Amino acid sequence: MPFVDTNRLKVIERLQGWKGRYVHSPNMTLAHYEFAAGSTIHEHFHPEEEVYEVIEGELELTIDGKAEIVRPGIVAIVPANTRHSVKALTDGRLIVVDHPARPDFG
């Protein structure tokens, strides 16, 4: 599986307003999301480190109680086991990478 056409992956709406396509390697999970303005991801934590890169639009990402606006050109890194939540300020697109892999996604 060295090459994956993400346009051919099944779209899964895990939470309302968050439509994702998921790629799993032996060590990482890569998610391509389309998000809708006003949609949220509740505060949670997990054992995987997570990296957010917004391609289009804006998110408010809260990591360990500190909120920042994330837009194209800004990468947010969520350490493992750290509480975080997300609010979509606009419609947009986002790539999220988890390490280690999260086979429970997609």
C-alpha positions in Angstrom: 0.0 0.0 0.0 2.7 2.6 -0.9 0.1 4.8 -2.7 -3.5 5.7 -1.8 -5.9 7.7 -3.8 -7.8 9.5 -1.0 -10.6 10.5 -3.4 -11.5 6.8 -3.6 -11.8 6.3 0.2 -15.1 5.9 1.9 -16.3 9.1 3.6 -17.2 8.6 7.3 -19.0 11.3 9.4 -17.7 10.3 12.8 -19.3 13.4 14.4 -21.8 15.8 12.9 -20.1 18.2 10.6 -16.8 16.2 10.4 -16.6 14.1 7.2 -13.4 12.1 7.0 -11.4 9.8 4.8 -8.8 7.6 6.7 -5.5 6.1 5.7 -3.7 3.7 8.0 -0.1 2.8 7.8 1.5 0.4 10.3 2.6 3.3 12.5 0.3 6.3 11.7 -3.3 7.2 10.9 -3.9 10.1 8.4 -7.3 11.7 8.2 -8.5 14.1 5.6 -11.5 16.0 7.0 -14.1 18.4 5.6 -15.6 20.4 8.4 -18.7 22.6 8.7 -18.8 26.0 10.4 -20.1 25.6 14.0 -19.4 21.9 14.3 -17.4 20.8 17.3 -15.3 17.9 18.7 -15.9 17.6 22.4 -13.0 17.7 24.9 -11.3 14.4 25.0 -7.8 12.8 25.2 -6.2 9.6 23.8 -2.8 7.9 24.0 -1.8 9.0 20.5 0.0 12.2 19.6 -2.0 14.2 17.1 -1.0 16.8 14.5 -3.5 19.2 12.9 -2.9 21.0 9.7 -5.7 23.2 8.3 -5.8 23.4 4.5 -8.8 25.7 4.2 -10.8 27.6 6.8 -10.3 28.2 10.5 -10.6 26.2 13.7 -10.4 27.1 17.3 -8.4 24.4 18.9 -8.1 24.2 22.7 -5.1 22.1 24.0 -4.7 21.6 27.7 -7.0 24.7 28.4 -5.2 27.0 25.9 -7.3 28.1 22.9 -5.7 29.2 19.6 -7.1 29.9 16.1 -5.6 27.5 13.6 -5.7 28.4 9.9 -3.5 27.5 6.8 0.1 27.9 7.7 -0.3 27.0 11.4 0.2 23.5 12.6 -1.1 22.4 16.0 0.5 19.5 17.9 -1.5 17.7 20.6 0.7 15.7 22.9 -0.4 12.2 23.9 -2.9 12.0 26.8 -3.6 15.8 26.6 -7.1 17.1 26.8 -8.2 18.9 23.7 -11.3 20.1 21.8 -12.1 21.7 18.5 -14.7 24.2 17.1 -15.0 25.0 13.4 -15.2 28.8 12.9 -15.7 28.4 9.2 -16.2 25.6 6.7 -12.9 24.1 5.6 -10.6 21.2 5.1 -8.0 19.6 7.5 -5.4 16.9 7.7 -4.9 15.2 11.1 -2.1 12.7 11.7 -2.1 10.3 14.7 0.9 8.4 16.0 0.8 5.6 16.7 -1.9 4.4 14.3 -5.6 4.4 15.3 -7.1 1.5 13.5 -10.4 2.1 15.3 -10.8 5.2 13.0 -12.4 4.5 9.6 
